[in-house]
């Protein structure tokens, strides 16, 4: 049994756990850029409300 153990097969991050974080980060950075270029636009008219909330919570819309 121990000879079949492969530590690289089951470690965290190997199965796509970080893909969701990357997708959220890309959306937040896109919202940040849009808000910088169009500060008076209503963000929820162009993005999903939960993506806008994530961007606000994660600090992407602070001090713009």
C-alpha positions, 0 to 999 in steps of 0.5 A: 500500500505504501509503495503506491502512495503518490504525494503529488496526486492528492495535494491541495491545488492540484485539482482546480481549487485555485481556478475559482479564485483566479476567475473571481480575481479576473472579474474583480479586476475587470470591474475595477478597470470599468469603474475607473474608466466610467465612475458614474456608471451603475456597476450592477447594470453591467456585472452580476451583483455578487461579482460587484459585491466581491470586488467591493469586499476584496478592496478593488473599489476602494479609493478610486 
